[in-house]
Amino acid sequence: MNCRDLEIDLWIENPVQIKFRSGMQRGKSDKLDARKIAIYAQRFEDQARLFSMPEEAIQGLKQLVSERDMLVCDRAKYKGS
């Protein structure tokens, strides 16, 4: 299941933009970062450029993952023998 199947819009943003537009903050944690990203997304929602990967690229990636899985399986067989 992926974002396209679930009809979820993706917005890819440069992390430097989020950091500088969010202002200076001390401390760092995953919880704080998630909050900062959510606030950024709300403020700049009107400037969002939604991401859509071309179908050809998706098919190419699926093929590469399939070949990788096959090689990993073969390697495990050779290690076992």
Secondary structure as the mmCIF struct_conf table of DSSP 4:
data_model
#
loop_
_struct_conf.conf_type_id
_struct_conf.id
_struct_conf.beg_label_comp_id
_struct_conf.beg_label_asym_id
_struct_conf.beg_label_seq_id
_struct_conf.end_label_comp_id
_struct_conf.end_label_asym_id
_struct_conf.end_label_seq_id
TURN_TY1_P TURN_TY1_P1 CYS A 3 GLU A 7
STRN STRN1 LEU A 10 TRP A 11
HELX_RH_AL_P HELX_RH_AL_P1 PRO A 15 ARG A 21
TURN_TY1_P TURN_TY1_P2 SER A 22 SER A 22
HELX_RH_AL_P HELX_RH_AL_P2 ASP A 30 ARG A 43
TURN_TY1_P TURN_TY1_P3 PHE A 44 PHE A 44
HELX_RH_3T_P HELX_RH_3T_P1 GLU A 45 GLN A 47
STRN STRN2 LEU A 50 PHE A 51
HELX_RH_AL_P HELX_RH_AL_P3 GLU A 55 GLY A 80
#
